[in-house]
């Protein structure tokens, strides 16, 4: 599944086109938009040229998918609920928490080997699976700000165990010091 919150509008339109399997001209005809406008929406350098709100439903109908709507919903979603990760250790801890939640599901399933999955166990499993989803969502949200950066110049990588470069002399210096 695409990472809609981190996609640009142009990437979302390109993805919608790819999902549709249609050509630019087919999309333009079906949406009632000029082919040149659709080509410009899809162009690499079109970060300042987007379809108007009135064109998005027509584009979705033309491409027979709701990728653009899903992208818009992801852009509207709250980004302030979970603070961004400040270290690699925080990310590893959140991943371990999600893995532990999944381990709870596996243990519960192992406990059902003899008696099968009863309605009680099914409710318990659903609750545990919800915990897995929430833990994974939390981890995703922690990485959102970093994932939205377009390149390394816009963001600091998360390092907590940064290895310092060894301070040994180059091999050739040892030869000449003899």
C-alpha positions as CSV (number, residue, x, y, z in Angstrom):
1,X,0.0,0.0,0.0
2,X,1.4,3.4,-0.9
3,X,2.5,5.8,1.9
4,X,-0.1,8.5,1.1
5,X,1.0,10.9,3.9
6,X,4.5,11.3,2.4
7,X,3.5,11.5,-1.3
8,X,3.5,14.7,-3.2
9,X,0.4,15.6,-5.2
10,X,2.3,14.8,-8.4
11,X,3.3,11.3,-7.0
12,X,-0.4,10.7,-6.1
13,X,-1.6,11.6,-9.5
14,X,1.0,9.4,-11.1
15,X,0.1,6.5,-8.8
16,X,-3.6,6.9,-9.6
17,X,-2.7,6.8,-13.4
18,X,-0.6,3.7,-12.9
19,X,-3.4,2.0,-10.9
20,X,-5.9,2.8,-13.7
21,X,-3.7,1.4,-16.5
22,X,-5.0,4.2,-18.7
23,X,-3.0,6.5,-21.0
24,X,-2.9,10.2,-20.4
25,X,-5.2,10.8,-23.4
26,X,-7.7,8.3,-22.2
27,X,-7.8,9.9,-18.8
28,X,-8.2,13.4,-20.3
29,X,-11.1,12.3,-22.6
30,X,-12.9,10.4,-19.8
31,X,-12.5,13.4,-17.3
32,X,-13.3,16.1,-19.9
33,X,-10.0,17.7,-19.3
34,X,-7.5,18.8,-22.0
35,X,-4.7,16.2,-22.5
36,X,-2.1,19.0,-22.1
37,X,-3.4,19.7,-18.6
38,X,-3.3,16.0,-17.6
39,X,0.3,15.7,-18.9
40,X,1.2,18.8,-16.9
41,X,-0.3,17.2,-13.7
42,X,1.9,14.2,-14.3
43,X,5.2,16.1,-15.2
44,X,8.2,15.8,-13.0
45,X,8.5,19.5,-12.6
46,X,4.8,20.1,-11.9
47,X,5.0,20.6,-8.2
48,X,3.2,23.9,-8.6
49,X,0.5,22.7,-11.0
50,X,-2.3,20.7,-9.6
51,X,-5.8,19.9,-10.6
52,X,-8.4,22.1,-9.0
53,X,-10.8,20.6,-6.4
54,X,-13.5,20.6,-9.0
55,X,-11.4,18.3,-11.3
56,X,-10.5,15.7,-8.7
57,X,-13.9,13.8,-8.7
58,X,-13.8,13.8,-12.5
59,X,-10.2,12.4,-12.5
60,X,-11.2,9.7,-9.9
61,X,-14.2,8.7,-12.0
62,X,-12.2,8.7,-15.2
63,X,-9.4,6.5,-13.7
64,X,-11.9,4.3,-11.9
65,X,-10.1,4.6,-8.5
66,X,-10.1,6.7,-5.4
67,X,-6.3,7.1,-5.0
68,X,-6.6,10.9,-5.1
69,X,-9.3,10.9,-2.5
70,X,-7.2,8.6,-0.2
71,X,-4.2,10.9,-0.7
72,X,-6.3,14.0,0.2
73,X,-7.6,12.2,3.3
74,X,-4.0,11.3,4.3
75,X,-3.0,15.0,3.9
76,X,-5.9,16.1,6.1
77,X,-5.2,13.6,8.8
78,X,-3.6,14.9,12.0
79,X,0.1,14.9,12.1
80,X,0.5,16.3,15.6
81,X,-0.8,13.4,17.6
82,X,2.5,11.5,17.9
83,X,5.8,13.3,18.4
84,X,8.4,12.6,15.8
85,X,11.1,10.2,16.8
86,X,14.3,11.9,18.0
87,X,16.6,8.9,18.0
88,X,17.0,5.5,16.4
89,X,16.6,4.0,19.8
90,X,13.0,5.4,20.0
91,X,12.2,3.8,16.7
92,X,13.7,0.4,17.8
93,X,11.7,0.5,21.0
94,X,8.5,1.2,19.2
95,X,9.2,-1.6,16.7
96,X,10.0,-4.0,19.7
97,X,6.6,-3.0,21.2
98,X,4.8,-3.8,18.0
99,X,6.7,-7.1,17.8
100,X,5.7,-7.9,21.4
101,X,2.1,-7.2,20.6
102,X,2.3,-9.6,17.7
103,X,3.9,-12.1,20.0
104,X,0.8,-11.9,22.3
105,X,-1.3,-12.9,19.3
106,X,0.9,-15.8,18.5
107,X,0.8,-17.0,22.1
108,X,-3.0,-16.8,22.2
109,X,-3.2,-18.8,19.0
110,X,-0.8,-21.4,20.4
111,X,-3.1,-21.7,23.4
112,X,-6.1,-22.5,21.1
113,X,-4.3,-25.5,19.5
114,X,-6.3,-28.0,21.6
115,X,-9.7,-26.4,22.0
116,X,-9.9,-24.4,18.8
117,X,-10.8,-20.7,18.5
118,X,-13.8,-20.1,20.7
119,X,-15.9,-16.9,20.6
120,X,-14.1,-15.7,23.7
121,X,-10.7,-16.4,22.1
122,X,-11.8,-14.7,18.9
123,X,-12.7,-11.5,20.9
124,X,-9.3,-11.7,22.7
125,X,-7.5,-12.1,19.4
126,X,-9.3,-9.2,17.8
127,X,-8.3,-7.0,20.8
128,X,-4.7,-8.1,20.6
129,X,-4.7,-7.5,16.8
130,X,-6.0,-4.0,17.4
131,X,-3.0,-3.5,19.8
132,X,-0.7,-4.6,17.0
133,X,-2.3,-2.2,14.6
134,X,-2.1,0.7,17.1
135,X,1.5,0.0,17.9
136,X,2.4,-0.2,14.2
137,X,0.5,3.0,13.5
138,X,2.4,4.7,16.4
139,X,5.7,3.7,14.8
140,X,4.5,4.9,11.4
141,X,3.5,8.3,12.9
142,X,6.9,8.7,14.7
143,X,8.6,8.4,11.3
144,X,6.2,10.6,9.4
145,X,8.1,13.9,9.6
146,X,11.4,12.2,8.5
147,X,9.6,10.3,5.7
148,X,8.0,13.6,4.4
149,X,11.5,15.1,3.8
150,X,12.3,15.1,0.1
151,X,16.0,14.6,0.6
152,X,18.7,14.3,3.3
153,X,19.2,18.1,3.4
154,X,15.7,18.6,4.8
155,X,16.1,16.2,7.7
156,X,18.6,14.8,10.1
157,X,18.9,11.0,10.0
158,X,18.1,9.3,13.3
159,X,21.3,7.9,14.7
160,X,21.8,6.8,18.3
161,X,24.6,4.4,17.8
162,X,26.6,6.5,15.3
163,X,29.9,4.9,14.8
164,X,32.8,7.2,14.9
165,X,35.4,6.8,12.1
166,X,38.5,5.2,13.4
167,X,41.3,7.6,14.0
168,X,44.0,5.3,12.6
169,X,46.5,6.7,10.2
170,X,46.3,5.8,6.5
171,X,48.3,2.7,5.4
172,X,50.8,4.7,3.4
173,X,51.7,7.0,6.4
174,X,53.0,3.9,8.3
175,X,55.3,3.0,5.5
176,X,56.9,6.5,5.3
177,X,57.2,6.8,9.1
178,X,59.7,4.0,9.3
